[in-house]
Amino acid sequence: MDIQNTREYKAAQDLERALNDYGWNPERFAESTSYFHRTLQQNLVKTVVAIIRMVGSENYGTDLRNRASHELCKRIVESGVLDDTHLPFI
């Protein structure tokens, strides 16, 4: 499958453009998601967990710009807290 032709890739590009704005406020974004439908909040958290697993993987490319994120995600994955996590899509 060509990832670039998926709706997830297109959504990630939209998010990338938003994140690339110096006025981006992570806390305000997080607060804004509290207005999502509860099922969509669950799906968002599933997405965040998938990102944490990917960024924390050994083969994830890093340099000085994203090394802290990689190390944090790696610690979360290695802690085992995600192992028994089940986030059903209801």
Secondary structure, 3 states (H helix, E strand, C coil): CCHHHCHHHHHHHHHHHHHCCCCCCHHHHHHHHHHCCHHHHHHHHHHHHHHHHHHCCCCCCCCCCCHHHHHHHHHHHHHCCCCCCCCCCC
